[in-house]
Amino acid sequence: MEGKAITKRKLYSLLAELKTSPEDYITLHMKPSSFPYYMNELSPEPKYNMCIAEIKEWANTKAVIQGAKKYKTGAAIFWQENGNKHIVLPPFPISENNVSLGELDTSLLYGMLNKEYVIGVVLVAWGSYAIGIFHGNNLVESKTGTGYIHKEHKKGGRSQKRFARRTEEQKKNFLRKVSNRIEERFRSRALDYIFFGGNRLISKPLLKECKYLELQNAKISARLVNVKHANKEALDHSLEEITKSLLFTW
């Protein structure tokens, strides 16, 4: 069973649907450092043993574990013995561990979804970048730019080596430029999280170049925003990607 990435709106719709049959649930919320270990140690009253065994089996499947490693946000589980069975890996971390037996309890997940985060976004490809800050649903600051990087030279010999050195220097200058723009935009803001997007091979050298990002490492999301281009249009639509959850349904 593969997980399905769903938008914030669709997750709200799912939770509203679950509330139409709120009885006989096991609800589990687990923070990132506790999933799936907290669940594996549960020993509820006997009538819930079958459900707990079922939850443990499915939550420890390869697809769920891989998704949890990618998101690193913990999990919310809503499980009925005969009915709804869902595991949600949310876009932002669950704040605490909690188990509820009987009535459906979505309070911790709603609390995470409803918080107005301040999010820094860095979209970058070789030769272009888009930097933005979202406060809640609003893009409150943005900066886009370019930097010339010579295409690979394929003729060989000294000429190829000369172009390779030039290209390498152009890449270093570009990373330095993007790093400076990040510091200019982000350093005066109290960011909750920072997300990268674009060419995943650039994030590592950019982190090495940018001292600000090095100091903010704990706020950098493990997920990479999936965009084809590093421009204003991609930046405008990045929040929808950032706020998607990964849903597993049985």
C-alpha positions in Angstrom: 0.0 0.0 0.0 1.5 3.3 -1.1 0.8 6.6 0.6 -1.1 9.3 -1.2 -0.1 13.0 -0.9 -3.2 15.1 -0.1 -3.7 18.8 0.2 -4.6 20.5 3.4 -8.2 21.0 2.1 -8.6 17.3 1.4 -7.3 16.4 4.8 -9.8 18.7 6.4 -12.6 17.0 4.3 -11.4 13.6 5.5 -11.4 14.6 9.2 -14.9 16.0 8.7 -16.0 12.7 7.2 -14.6 10.7 10.1 -16.6 12.8 12.5 -19.8 11.5 11.1 -19.0 8.1 12.7 -17.0 9.1 15.8 -17.5 5.9 17.9 -15.1 3.0 18.6 -11.9 4.6 17.5 -8.3 4.1 18.6 -6.7 7.5 18.0 -3.0 7.8 18.2 -0.8 10.9 17.9 2.9 10.4 17.9 5.7 13.0 17.7 8.5 12.4 15.3 11.0 10.9 17.8 8.3 8.4 19.0 7.0 6.9 15.8 6.6 4.0 15.6 8.1 3.1 19.0 5.5 4.7 21.2 2.8 2.6 19.5 4.7 -0.6 19.7 4.8 -0.3 23.5 1.0 0.2 24.0 -0.9 -2.3 26.1 -4.6 -1.1 26.1 -7.5 -2.9 27.6 -8.2 -6.4 26.1 -11.1 -5.3 23.8 -8.7 -3.2 21.8 -5.9 -5.8 21.4 -6.9 -6.9 17.9 -7.0 -3.3 16.6 -3.6 -2.5 18.2 -2.1 -5.5 16.7 -3.5 -4.5 13.3 -2.2 -0.9 13.7 1.3 -2.1 14.6 1.4 -4.4 11.6 0.4 -1.7 9.1 2.3 1.1 10.7 5.5 -0.9 10.4 5.1 -1.7 6.7 8.0 -0.5 4.4 5.9 2.2 2.7 4.8 3.8 6.0 8.3 3.7 7.5 9.9 5.2 4.4 7.2 7.9 4.4 7.9 8.7 8.0 11.6 8.9 7.4 10.9 11.4 4.5 8.5 13.6 6.5 10.0 13.3 10.0 6.8 14.8 11.4 5.4 11.9 13.4 2.0 10.4 12.7 -1.8 10.6 13.5 -3.7 7.3 13.3 -7.5 6.9 13.2 -8.6 3.3 13.4 -11.9 1.5 13.8 -12.1 -2.3 14.0 -14.9 -2.3 11.4 -14.7 1.0 9.5 -12.2 3.7 8.9 -8.5 2.9 9.0 -6.1 5.8 8.3 -2.5 6.8 9.0 -1.6 10.4 8.4 1.9 11.7 8.2 1.3 15.5 8.6 3.3 18.3 7.0 4.5 19.7 10.3 5.5 17.8 13.5 3.0 16.5 16.0 3.8 18.1 19.3 3.1 15.2 21.8 2.3 11.6 22.2 -1.4 10.8 22.9 -3.7 7.8 22.8 -7.5 8.0 22.9 -9.8 5.0 23.1 -13.5 5.3 22.1 -14.4 8.7 20.8 -12.5 10.1 17.8 -9.9 12.7 18.8 -8.5 14.9 16.1 -7.5 17.8 18.4 -3.7 17.5 18.1 -3.8 17.1 14.3 -6.2 20.1 14.0 -3.9 22.1 16.3 -1.0 21.5 14.0 -3.0 22.2 10.8 -4.5 25.4 12.1 -1.3 27.0 13.4 0.0 30.0 11.4 3.5 29.1 10.6 6.2 31.4 9.3 7.9 29.5 6.6 11.0 30.3 4.6 11.2 28.8 1.1 14.3 28.5 -1.1 13.8 27.3 -4.7 17.0 27.0 -6.6 18.4 25.6 -9.9 21.7 26.3 -11.5 21.2 29.8 -12.9 17.9 30.8 -11.1 16.5 31.1 -7.6 13.3 32.2 -5.9 13.2 33.0 -2.2 10.0 33.7 -0.2 8.5 33.9 3.2 5.0 32.7 4.0 3.0 33.8 7.1 0.1 31.5 7.3 -1.4 31.3 3.8 0.2 34.6 2.6 3.4 35.1 0.7 4.7 38.2 2.6 8.1 38.6 1.0 9.8 37.3 -2.1 12.9 37.7 -4.2 13.8 36.1 -7.5 17.0 36.3 -9.6 19.4 34.6 -12.0 23.0 34.0 -12.4 24.8 33.1 -15.6 26.4 29.6 -15.7 28.1 28.4 -18.9 26.8 25.2 -20.4 29.1 22.2 -20.4 31.8 22.3 -23.1 32.2 19.0 -25.0 35.1 19.5 -27.4 37.7 18.1 -25.0 41.3 19.0 -24.4 42.5 22.2 -22.8 39.5 24.1 -24.0 37.2 21.7 -22.1 39.3 22.1 -18.9 39.3 25.9 -19.2 35.5 26.0 -19.6 35.1 23.5 -16.7 37.1 25.8 -14.4 35.1 28.8 -15.5 31.8 27.0 -15.0 32.9 25.9 -11.5 33.8 29.5 -10.6 30.4 30.7 -12.0 28.6 28.1 -9.8 30.5 29.3 -6.7 29.6 32.9 -7.5 26.0 31.9 -8.0 25.9 30.1 -4.6 27.4 33.1 -2.9 24.8 35.3 -4.5 21.9 33.1 -3.4 23.4 32.8 0.1 23.5 36.6 0.5 19.9 36.9 -0.7 18.8 34.3 1.8 20.5 36.1 4.7 19.0 39.4 3.6 15.5 38.0 3.5 15.5 35.6 6.4 17.7 36.9 9.2 15.2 39.5 10.4 12.3 36.9 10.6 11.5 34.4 13.3 11.0 31.4 10.9 9.4 28.2 12.1 10.6 26.1 9.2 12.7 26.4 6.0 12.0 24.4 2.9 14.2 23.8 -0.1 13.0 23.0 -3.6 14.3 22.6 -7.1 17.7 20.9 -7.8 18.3 18.6 -4.8 22.1 18.5 -5.7 22.4 22.2 -5.0 21.1 22.1 -1.4 24.2 20.6 0.1 26.7 23.1 -1.3 24.3 25.9 -0.6 24.1 24.9 3.0 27.9 24.8 3.2 28.1 28.3 1.7 25.4 30.0 3.7 26.3 30.6 7.4 22.8 31.6 8.2 21.4 28.3 7.0 24.1 26.5 9.0 22.9 28.1 12.2 19.3 27.4 11.3 19.8 23.7 10.5 17.3 22.4 13.0 14.5 24.4 11.2 15.3 23.0 7.7 12.7 20.4 6.6 13.8 17.0 5.5 11.4 17.2 2.6 12.3 18.8 -0.7 9.6 20.8 -2.5 8.9 19.2 -5.8 9.1 22.0 -8.4 10.5 22.1 -12.0 11.6 25.7 -12.0 13.0 28.2 -9.5 10.8 31.2 -10.3 8.0 33.3 -8.9 5.2 31.1 -10.2 6.7 28.0 -8.6 7.2 30.0 -5.3 3.5 31.1 -5.4 2.4 27.5 -5.6 5.0 26.0 -3.2 2.9 26.4 0.0 0.3 23.9 -1.3 3.1 21.3 -1.8 4.6 22.1 1.6 1.3 21.7 3.4 0.5 18.3 1.9 0.1 15.3 4.1 0.9 11.7 3.3 -2.2 9.5 3.8 -2.4 5.7 4.1 -5.8 4.1 3.9 -7.0 0.5 4.4 
